[in-house]
């Protein structure tokens, strides 16, 4: 007996993919002057992926609460690791200068 079934793993993968697409859209918005990106298309894409993520997350919370809590844990862990990584690299670059 496994902790997650394949449906739960696929659900988490789908949610993470939506967040990655959203992050790419935000990043592209930041450099749109360099790439010539269309602001309207970028914003529509971002709203579509974030909207889909919200609907997906609420549906998952209702139908598969364990999966929703696992996703929340993964997101929190990712943020903690990101802040830790940034703090560690900032400390190294300050010492090298």
C-alpha positions in Angstrom: 0.0 0.0 0.0 1.5 3.3 -1.0 1.0 6.7 0.5 -0.3 8.2 -2.7 -2.1 6.6 -5.6 -1.2 7.6 -9.2 -4.2 10.0 -9.4 -2.8 12.0 -6.5 0.7 12.1 -8.0 -0.8 13.2 -11.4 -2.8 15.9 -9.6 0.2 17.3 -7.8 2.1 17.3 -11.1 -0.7 19.1 -12.8 -0.8 21.8 -10.1 3.0 22.3 -10.2 2.9 22.6 -14.0 0.2 25.3 -13.7 2.4 27.2 -11.2 5.5 26.9 -13.4 3.5 28.2 -16.4 2.4 31.1 -14.2 5.9 31.8 -13.0 7.2 31.8 -16.6 4.4 34.3 -17.5 5.4 36.6 -14.6 9.1 36.4 -15.7 8.2 37.2 -19.2 6.1 40.2 -18.1 9.2 41.5 -16.3 11.4 41.3 -19.5 8.7 42.0 -22.1 10.6 45.1 -23.3 13.5 42.9 -24.3 11.5 40.2 -25.9 8.7 42.3 -27.5 6.1 40.2 -25.7 2.4 41.3 -26.0 1.3 42.5 -22.5 -2.4 41.5 -23.2 -1.5 38.0 -24.2 0.8 37.6 -21.2 -1.8 38.8 -18.8 -4.5 36.7 -20.3 -2.3 33.6 -20.1 -1.3 34.4 -16.5 -4.9 34.9 -15.5 -5.9 31.7 -17.2 -3.3 29.6 -15.6 -3.8 31.1 -12.1 -7.6 30.8 -12.5 -7.2 27.2 -13.5 -4.9 26.6 -10.5 -7.4 28.1 -8.1 -10.3 26.0 -9.5 -8.1 22.9 -9.6 -7.0 23.5 -6.0 -10.5 23.9 -4.6 -11.8 20.9 -6.4 -8.8 18.8 -5.2 -9.4 20.1 -1.6 -13.0 18.9 -1.7 -12.4 15.6 -3.5 -8.8 14.6 -2.4 -7.9 16.5 0.8 -4.7 14.5 1.4 -3.5 15.5 -2.1 -4.4 19.1 -1.4 -2.4 19.2 1.8 0.5 17.4 0.2 0.5 20.1 -2.5 0.4 22.8 0.2 3.3 21.2 2.0 5.3 21.0 -1.3 4.7 24.7 -2.0 5.7 25.8 1.6 8.8 23.6 1.3 9.7 25.2 -2.0 9.4 28.7 -0.6 11.5 27.8 2.4 14.2 26.3 0.2 14.1 29.3 -2.1 14.6 31.8 0.7 17.3 29.6 2.3 19.1 29.4 -1.0 18.9 33.1 -1.6 20.2 33.8 1.9 23.0 31.4 1.5 24.1 32.8 -1.9 23.8 36.3 -0.7 26.1 35.6 2.2 28.6 33.9 -0.1 28.6 36.8 -2.6 29.0 39.4 0.2 32.1 37.5 1.6 33.6 37.2 -1.9 33.4 41.0 -2.5 
